[in-house]
Every structure is written in C-alpha cells, then in structure tokens.
C-alpha cells in the first residue's frame, strides 16, 4: 500500500474520549497497512509540561494559557508533526488548534477567536478534523472527582460543548456523538477516516 501523508485531529470537550479514540484509530489504521504517528496536545515538550502543571492552577491568566498553548503548538507542529508528515506518516493529534479556539476564548471575553488564530498563524492546518461531542454530565461522570482540572466543571463544559457544535457547523467539521459505547463511536470515526483517505 502506498503511504499517504495525512493530518487528522480528534478534538472535543473534556471526557469526550479523544485520547481513547486516537489510540484505537492508530491501531486500526496500522492494521490497514498505514504508517501512523500518534501525538497529543499539550505536547510532550517542556512547554507542554508547564501547561499540564497550569491545568491544576486556577490563578494562571487566560492570556498566559493562550500564549503558552500557541507556543507549544508552534513547536509541536514544526519539530514533530511536520517532520512526520514529510516522512509520509498519517499523523493523528489528540487535540490541536480547535482546543485553543474553544477553551481560551471561553476562558475570557477579552480573548477573541481572531487573536488565537493570529497567535497560531504559523502552524499547518489539519486535513481532517473530527469533533467528539459529549454531554457534560456524562463527561464528568467519566472523570474521577479528585483529579478534576480547572476546565472540568459543568457550566464551563456546557459552554465548551456549544461552541464546538457552532464551530463544527461553520467549519464543516465532522461531529460524532461520544455518548454511545466506545465501539460504536470508533466505528463511525474509522468510516469517516477511510472514506476521506480513499478520496485523496
Ligand atoms: P486533555 O485531553 O483533557 O488531557 P488529559 O485527558 O490527559 O487530562 O487536555 C488537557 C486540557 O487542556 C483540556 O481541559 C483542554 C485543555 N486545552 C486548552 O485549554 N487549550 C488547548 O489548546 C489545548 C490543546 C488543550
């Protein structure tokens, strides 16, 4: 099978299962004979590590979050994603720019989507974005209360959900309900990905 460079992003609210589904998708595509590179944001870089710490700290200004997520993505794209795409891999990123557009613009009314796009203007765009949509009640039930991070409260996640749905319509992203069992959701993701790879 010929190898095609292709950049897939799975995005969605907390508890929507982007990590589980990214891993399952990687296994499926490898089984189909593709070379696949799986990555995630925050990335594994030093900036990504700072961001993970900041997810436990409510005192960080939203603008600092936005700047750091953009810096993390810039480094992630140029030093990791682009290199793998150039080598002919299908790259799957568990979260990407859409997470910043949604979470950071909701964090503060002073943060516009336009500004976030500007900050992120040097990174490549995904070929395919799939949004996993989850009811925040189900999402929070999937999380262990003691491990909740700063964005994981009901009201915030409801805003996150609504903005993902609005953006998905505007940008023509695929949206899949993640309230169903994992197998059903994964099957739908696999079908969308294969259809898009076939049409290349
Ligand atoms: P998450 O996928 O929840 O990681 P984990 O399941 O390992 O805790 O991602 C971490 C959080 O970071 C999530 O609440 C969304 C947030 N986030 C942003 O606010 N902006 C961004 O640009 C990204 C990539 C993530």
Boltz pocket constraint, residues with backbone or C-beta under 6 A from the ligand:
constraints:
  - pocket:
      binder: B
      contacts: [[A, 14], [A, 15], [A, 18], [A, 19], [A, 41], [A, 42], [A, 55], [A, 69], [A, 94], [A, 95], [A, 96], [A, 97], [A, 99], [A, 100], [A, 101], [A, 103], [A, 104], [A, 149], [A, 151]]
      max_distance: 6.0
